[in-house]
Each structure stands twice: as structure tokens, then as C-alpha cells.
Amino acid sequence: MKGEEAVRLKTYVDGFDQAIGGGIPKGSVVLISGNPGTMKSSFAFSILQKNAKMSGVRSAFVSLEQSKESLLRQMKSMKLDIGESQQIRIIDLGSIREELEMATIDDTVISVLKEYLSEELKDWNYNVLVLDSLDVLELSSGASSKRSHVFFLFEWLREMGITSLLISETNPEEVLEKGYEEGYLADGIINLTLSSDEGDMVRRKIRCVKMRNTPHETSYFSLQFSGGKFVVTQAIG
């Protein structure tokens, strides 16, 4: 990638990259938030798939909520198939089971995963990481140590110098109003929602709540998915 593209990760969502100044600034830690059913995982996976196809970007998708096989079947059914692509590595709990079994009683999934991904980065040199989901990682920390684990997770992601997309089911209003650490630590928050009109037609919406180091729109856009591709249309007040 050259010029402006070299310092940004494009989402390849028609209309949305323009709304966030050309893409996500390289090295950012970004929350992709929303309730269940808002296609957060599919949205993040689509970013990896399109970047691998269009620019050869190497990435890792860490799935802590479903197996690698289940994830790939789901994405293939949505025409987000990666085939034999060598640019995207899928990591699930099965991939790190041996490390988890060897962990001490004081270790958490976060600490084990950090060690595993650090070694993967040395061996494979990926540029983008998706963690699905942050909620599972936080649960593994326990209430008493959640705050410190979340802080060090975000600092570690920045130190690695890769662009990180963390999927979360915490709404941005809760994150910012209730003082959730991740809301303030994150460089960006992209929110996906579902809404219904007077005719009970359900539609998806997306907005960039915050994104450091880039001018961006904060309005909601209508989000549509068809034929393996996300598209945003008009801004919604």
C-alpha cells in the first residue's frame, strides 16, 4: 500500500471509509460494539477478507465463541469464503488448548492468549488482529482483576504495533457513561445496531462513535449486507 493507504486499514465498506477519513488509522485499537445479531463478527471478518484479497494484508482472527470450522462455514455461507488464503489465520480455543492446560492457576485466558499471539507474531508477522470477543476475555479475568487485565491488554496491543479490532457487546453509551475502561482506552469505537420503523421493518445501522487521529462523521448510516459485501447508504439523524 502507498501514500494514505499505507497508514490506514480500509474497511472496504462502500461509503463508510469516506465517513472515517479513509479508513482506520494503522496501529489503532478499535472496539466494534453492538448487541447480538448486529453482524459484528461478520463485519470484522469482512474487513480481513477484503484486505487480504485487495492488498495482501496478513491478519489473525481469534474466535473464543465458536470453533474455526463453525466460523469458516458461517462465513462461506455469507460469501465471505477465504478459500486457501494464506493471509488469514483463524485461531480458536482449540488452537491454544495445550497452552491453557499448561497454564498455572494464576494465569487467565488473556495472559495465555497474549503469550501465544506474541509467538505467532514473531513467526508470522501479521498486521491486523480481531479478538472475538472482549467479553469472553474479561470474564476469564474475574471481577477483582478485570480492570488491570483490560488495561494491560490494550497496552500490549499497542506495543505490538498492529491494528486491533475487539468485538464487544457493550453499548458505547454504557462504555462512556458508566466509565468502562475499554471505552477510554480504545482509540476508536464503531457501533452496529438494529432498529425497527413504524412498519416493523428491521434495519441495521452503523456509526463511528470515536476515532483518534482522524476526522470522522458521528451520524448513523444505514448498513446493508448483500452478496458478501457491506454497504452504507444515507446518514440517519
C-alpha positions as CSV (number, residue, x, y, z in Angstrom):
1,M,0.0,0.0,0.0
2,K,1.2,3.5,-0.8
3,G,0.5,7.0,0.4
4,E,-2.5,7.5,2.6
5,E,-3.5,3.8,2.3
6,A,-0.2,2.9,3.9
7,V,-1.2,4.4,7.3
8,R,-4.9,3.2,7.2
9,L,-6.7,0.0,7.3
10,K,-9.6,0.2,4.8
11,T,-12.9,-1.4,5.8
12,Y,-13.8,-1.8,2.1
13,V,-17.4,-0.8,3.1
14,D,-18.7,1.5,0.4
15,G,-19.4,4.8,1.9
16,F,-18.0,4.1,5.4
17,D,-14.3,4.5,4.7
18,Q,-15.1,8.0,3.4
19,A,-17.0,8.7,6.7
20,I,-13.9,7.9,8.8
21,G,-11.3,9.7,6.8
22,G,-10.2,6.9,4.5
23,G,-10.1,4.0,7.0
24,I,-8.9,3.0,10.5
25,P,-5.5,4.6,11.4
26,K,-2.8,1.9,11.4
27,G,-2.0,0.6,14.9
28,S,-5.3,1.6,16.4
29,V,-7.2,-0.5,19.0
30,V,-10.8,-0.3,18.0
31,L,-14.0,-1.6,19.7
32,I,-16.6,-3.0,17.4
33,S,-19.6,-2.9,19.7
34,G,-23.3,-3.9,19.4
35,N,-26.0,-6.2,20.6
36,P,-26.2,-9.8,19.5
37,G,-27.4,-10.2,15.9
38,T,-25.9,-6.9,14.6
39,M,-23.2,-8.8,12.5
40,K,-20.2,-7.6,14.4
41,S,-18.2,-10.7,13.8
42,S,-19.2,-10.7,10.1
43,F,-18.3,-7.1,9.8
44,A,-14.8,-7.6,11.3
45,F,-14.2,-10.8,9.2
46,S,-15.2,-9.0,6.1
47,I,-12.5,-6.4,6.8
48,L,-9.9,-9.1,7.0
49,Q,-11.2,-10.9,3.9
50,K,-11.3,-7.8,1.7
51,N,-7.9,-6.6,2.8
52,A,-6.3,-10.0,2.2
53,K,-7.9,-10.1,-1.3
54,M,-7.3,-6.5,-2.3
55,S,-4.0,-5.7,-0.6
56,G,-2.5,-8.9,0.6
57,V,-2.7,-7.8,4.3
58,R,-1.9,-10.6,6.7
59,S,-4.2,-11.0,9.7
60,A,-5.4,-13.2,12.5
61,F,-9.0,-13.8,13.7
62,V,-9.2,-15.1,17.2
63,S,-12.6,-16.7,17.9
64,L,-13.3,-17.5,21.5
65,E,-17.0,-18.1,20.9
66,Q,-17.1,-20.6,18.1
67,S,-14.8,-23.2,16.6
68,K,-12.7,-22.5,13.5
69,E,-14.7,-24.9,11.5
70,S,-18.0,-23.3,12.5
71,L,-16.7,-19.8,11.8
72,L,-15.5,-20.8,8.3
73,R,-18.8,-22.5,7.5
74,Q,-20.7,-19.4,8.5
75,M,-18.5,-17.0,6.5
76,K,-18.7,-19.2,3.5
77,S,-22.5,-19.2,3.6
78,M,-22.3,-15.4,3.5
79,K,-19.9,-15.4,0.5
80,L,-17.0,-14.3,2.7
81,D,-15.1,-17.5,2.0
82,I,-11.3,-17.2,2.3
83,G,-10.6,-20.5,0.4
84,E,-7.0,-21.5,0.8
85,S,-5.8,-18.0,1.6
86,Q,-2.5,-17.8,3.4
87,Q,-3.1,-14.2,4.5
88,I,-5.7,-15.0,7.2
89,R,-5.1,-17.3,10.2
90,I,-8.0,-18.5,12.3
91,I,-7.3,-19.2,16.0
92,D,-9.9,-20.7,18.3
93,L,-9.8,-22.1,21.8
94,G,-8.8,-25.4,20.4
95,S,-5.7,-23.9,18.9
96,I,-4.5,-22.8,22.4
97,R,-5.9,-25.7,24.4
98,E,-2.4,-27.1,25.1
99,E,-1.2,-23.8,26.4
100,L,-4.3,-23.4,28.6
101,E,-3.8,-26.9,30.1
102,M,-0.2,-26.0,30.9
103,A,-1.2,-22.6,32.5
104,T,-0.7,-22.0,36.2
105,I,-3.7,-21.3,38.5
106,D,-2.8,-17.6,38.4
107,D,-3.0,-17.4,34.6
108,T,-6.0,-16.2,32.7
109,V,-7.1,-16.8,29.1
110,I,-5.9,-13.2,28.5
111,S,-2.3,-13.9,29.7
112,V,-2.1,-17.3,27.9
113,L,-3.5,-15.7,24.7
114,K,-1.0,-12.8,24.8
115,E,1.9,-15.3,25.1
116,Y,0.5,-17.4,22.2
117,L,-0.1,-14.4,19.9
118,S,3.3,-12.9,20.7
119,E,5.0,-16.0,19.4
120,E,2.6,-16.1,16.4
121,L,3.6,-12.5,15.5
122,K,7.3,-13.4,15.6
123,D,6.7,-16.4,13.3
124,W,4.1,-15.0,11.0
125,N,4.3,-11.2,11.1
126,Y,0.6,-10.3,10.8
127,N,-0.7,-6.8,10.6
128,V,-4.3,-6.9,11.8
129,L,-5.8,-8.8,14.8
130,V,-9.5,-9.4,15.5
131,L,-10.5,-10.7,19.0
132,D,-14.0,-12.2,19.2
133,S,-14.9,-11.3,21.8
134,L,-13.6,-9.0,24.5
135,D,-16.5,-10.0,26.8
136,V,-15.1,-13.6,27.0
137,L,-11.6,-12.4,27.8
138,E,-13.0,-10.1,30.5
139,L,-15.0,-12.9,32.1
140,S,-11.8,-15.0,32.3
141,S,-10.1,-12.3,34.4
142,G,-12.6,-12.3,37.3
143,A,-14.2,-9.2,38.7
144,S,-11.4,-8.4,41.1
145,S,-8.7,-8.1,38.4
146,K,-10.7,-7.2,35.4
147,R,-9.6,-3.5,35.4
148,S,-5.8,-4.2,35.4
149,H,-6.1,-7.0,32.8
150,V,-8.1,-4.8,30.4
151,F,-5.5,-2.0,30.8
152,F,-2.5,-4.2,30.1
153,L,-4.3,-5.9,27.2
154,F,-4.8,-2.6,25.5
155,E,-1.2,-1.5,26.2
156,W,0.1,-4.8,24.9
157,L,-1.9,-4.5,21.7
158,R,-0.4,-1.0,21.1
159,E,3.1,-2.2,21.8
160,M,2.7,-4.9,19.1
161,G,2.1,-2.1,16.6
162,I,-0.7,-3.9,14.8
163,T,-4.3,-2.7,14.1
164,S,-6.6,-4.5,16.5
165,L,-10.4,-4.9,16.3
166,L,-12.0,-6.0,19.6
167,I,-15.6,-7.2,19.3
168,S,-17.8,-6.2,22.3
169,E,-21.4,-6.5,23.2
170,T,-21.2,-3.4,25.5
171,N,-23.1,-0.5,24.0
172,P,-21.0,2.7,23.6
173,E,-23.4,4.7,25.8
174,E,-22.7,2.3,28.7
175,V,-19.0,2.3,27.9
176,L,-18.7,6.1,28.1
177,E,-21.4,7.0,30.6
178,K,-20.6,4.2,33.2
179,G,-16.8,4.7,32.9
180,Y,-15.9,1.3,31.4
181,E,-12.1,1.2,31.0
182,E,-12.2,-0.1,27.4
183,G,-14.2,2.9,26.2
184,Y,-11.5,5.3,27.2
185,L,-8.6,3.1,26.4
186,A,-9.8,2.3,22.9
187,D,-8.6,4.6,20.0
188,G,-11.9,4.1,18.2
189,I,-15.5,2.8,18.7
190,I,-17.6,1.5,15.8
191,N,-21.2,0.8,16.8
192,L,-23.6,-1.6,15.0
193,T,-27.3,-1.5,15.9
194,L,-30.6,-2.9,14.9
195,S,-33.8,-0.7,14.8
196,S,-37.3,-1.1,13.5
197,D,-39.6,1.5,11.9
198,E,-43.3,2.0,12.2
199,G,-43.9,-0.9,9.8
200,D,-41.8,-3.1,12.0
201,M,-39.1,-3.4,9.3
202,V,-35.8,-4.1,10.9
203,R,-32.7,-2.3,9.6
204,R,-29.1,-2.2,10.6
205,K,-27.2,1.0,11.3
206,I,-23.6,1.8,11.9
207,R,-21.7,4.8,13.2
208,C,-18.2,5.8,14.3
209,V,-18.6,7.0,17.9
210,K,-14.9,8.0,18.1
211,M,-11.7,7.5,16.2
212,R,-8.5,9.1,17.2
213,N,-6.2,10.8,14.7
214,T,-8.8,11.1,12.0
215,P,-11.7,13.4,11.1
216,H,-14.9,11.4,11.0
217,E,-18.7,11.5,10.8
218,T,-20.6,10.6,14.0
219,S,-24.0,10.2,12.4
220,Y,-25.6,6.8,12.0
221,F,-25.6,5.3,8.5
222,S,-27.9,2.6,7.1
223,L,-25.9,-0.6,6.8
224,Q,-26.7,-3.2,4.3
225,F,-25.2,-6.6,3.5
226,S,-25.7,-8.5,0.2
227,G,-23.6,-10.8,-1.9
228,G,-20.7,-10.9,0.6
229,K,-20.4,-7.1,0.8
230,F,-21.3,-4.4,3.3
231,V,-22.5,-1.1,2.0
232,V,-23.6,2.1,3.9
233,T,-26.2,4.5,2.4
234,Q,-27.5,7.8,3.6
235,A,-26.7,9.2,7.0
236,I,-29.6,8.9,9.6
237,G,-30.2,11.6,12.1
